[in-house]
Amino acid sequence: MGMEDKPLEVIYEAQNSAEAELLCGVLKSNGIKCVLLDRNASAMVAGFGPAIPVRLAVIAEDREKAIELLRSFKYNEE
């Protein structure tokens, strides 16, 4: 059963696709599959910044583990 057969849950909204890619990479390196939603829609709008945040989604059963990983990563970043 592939990821597309399971319900996805958005766990984070990134301000840009670079941040989303980085965090998705952190999840993937820890064995959690993730999907970036609205990646193409988040393009810059006439120089005013991203119109739509890029949403990071995981399958429901990985939600808690993914949130914990992102929390620890974000805390270690500072």
Secondary structure, DSSP 8 states (H G I E B T S, - for coil): --GGGS-EEEEEEESSHHHHHHHHHHHHHTT--EEEESTTTT-BSTTS-BSS-EEEEEEGGGHHHHHHHHHHHHHHH-
